[in-house]
Amino acid sequence: MDVSVFPLGLERHFAFCLIASLIFLIQFLRTKYWYELLMAIIVPLSLLVHINDSPIWFYGVGILEAVLLLIALIAYCIQYRKNRLQEKAKKAAKEAAEAAAAAEAETAV
């Protein structure tokens, strides 16, 4: 199978995968979002197409990449919902604290 369907040669493909993985890994270390760690693993897996010339291998790697990207998307959606709920809870707690402080100030006067 001709892997030249990629617009990048092997050297540029490798450099792209290395840079992208480092960026995702740094982001994971900074934010602790699991989908970023998954992406740091998924991106270099595209290099597997250069191992074998078989069409079965080529499409197998494509299917593997698609499944893993779907898993990363699901992990992102879960993380997004979790963060949104946490923000709502913080906002509600802050409003409740402000209301309690205002009520206490009224009773003190």
C-alpha positions as CSV (number, residue, x, y, z in Angstrom):
1,M,0.0,0.0,0.0
2,D,1.3,3.4,-0.9
3,V,1.5,5.5,2.3
4,S,2.1,8.6,0.2
5,V,-1.6,9.5,0.7
6,F,-0.2,11.6,3.6
7,P,0.7,15.1,2.5
8,L,3.8,14.8,4.7
9,G,6.9,12.6,4.2
10,L,8.0,10.3,7.0
11,E,10.5,12.8,8.4
12,R,7.9,15.6,8.6
13,H,5.2,13.2,9.8
14,F,7.5,12.1,12.6
15,A,8.3,15.7,13.6
16,F,4.6,16.6,13.6
17,C,3.8,13.6,15.8
18,L,6.6,14.5,18.2
19,I,5.6,18.1,18.5
20,A,1.9,17.4,18.8
21,S,2.5,14.7,21.5
22,L,4.7,17.0,23.5
23,I,2.1,19.7,23.4
24,F,-0.7,17.4,24.5
25,L,1.6,15.9,27.2
26,I,2.5,19.3,28.6
27,Q,-1.2,20.3,28.5
28,F,-2.1,17.1,30.4
29,L,0.5,17.8,33.0
30,R,-0.8,21.3,33.4
31,T,-4.6,20.6,33.4
32,K,-4.9,16.9,34.2
33,Y,-7.5,16.4,31.5
34,W,-7.4,12.7,30.4
35,Y,-8.4,13.3,26.8
36,E,-5.1,15.2,26.4
37,L,-3.1,12.2,27.5
38,L,-5.1,10.1,25.1
39,M,-4.3,12.5,22.3
40,A,-0.6,12.4,23.2
41,I,-0.8,8.6,22.7
42,I,-3.1,8.6,19.6
43,V,-1.2,11.1,17.5
44,P,2.0,9.1,17.2
45,L,0.1,5.9,16.5
46,S,-0.5,7.3,13.0
47,L,3.2,6.5,12.3
48,L,2.2,2.8,12.3
49,V,1.2,3.1,8.6
50,H,4.8,3.3,7.7
51,I,5.6,-0.2,9.2
52,N,3.7,-2.3,6.7
53,D,2.5,-1.8,3.1
54,S,-0.5,-4.0,3.4
55,P,-3.9,-2.5,2.7
56,I,-5.3,-4.4,5.6
57,W,-2.7,-2.9,7.9
58,F,-3.3,0.6,6.5
59,Y,-7.1,0.5,7.1
60,G,-6.6,-1.3,10.4
61,V,-4.5,1.6,11.7
62,G,-7.2,4.0,10.3
63,I,-9.9,2.2,12.2
64,L,-7.8,2.0,15.4
65,E,-7.2,5.8,15.1
66,A,-10.9,6.5,14.6
67,V,-11.9,4.4,17.6
68,L,-9.3,6.0,19.8
69,L,-10.3,9.5,18.7
70,L,-13.9,8.6,19.5
71,I,-12.8,7.5,23.0
72,A,-10.9,10.8,23.4
73,L,-14.0,12.8,22.3
74,I,-16.1,10.9,24.9
75,A,-13.5,11.6,27.5
76,Y,-13.5,15.3,26.5
77,C,-17.3,15.5,26.8
78,I,-17.2,13.8,30.2
79,Q,-14.6,16.2,31.4
80,Y,-16.4,19.2,30.0
81,R,-19.6,18.3,31.9
82,K,-17.8,17.6,35.1
83,N,-16.1,21.1,34.9
84,R,-19.4,22.8,34.1
85,L,-21.1,21.2,37.1
86,Q,-18.2,22.2,39.3
87,E,-18.4,25.8,38.1
88,K,-22.1,25.9,38.8
89,A,-21.6,24.5,42.3
90,K,-19.0,27.1,43.0
91,K,-21.2,29.9,41.7
92,A,-24.1,28.7,43.8
93,A,-22.0,28.4,46.9
94,K,-20.6,31.9,46.3
95,E,-24.1,33.3,45.8
96,A,-25.3,31.6,49.0
97,A,-22.4,33.0,51.0
98,E,-23.1,36.5,49.7
99,A,-26.7,36.1,50.6
100,A,-25.9,34.9,54.0
101,A,-23.4,37.8,54.5
102,A,-26.0,40.3,53.4
103,A,-28.7,38.8,55.7
104,E,-26.2,38.9,58.6
105,A,-25.4,42.5,57.8
106,E,-29.1,43.4,57.8
107,T,-29.7,41.8,61.2
108,A,-26.6,43.5,62.7
109,V,-27.9,47.0,61.7
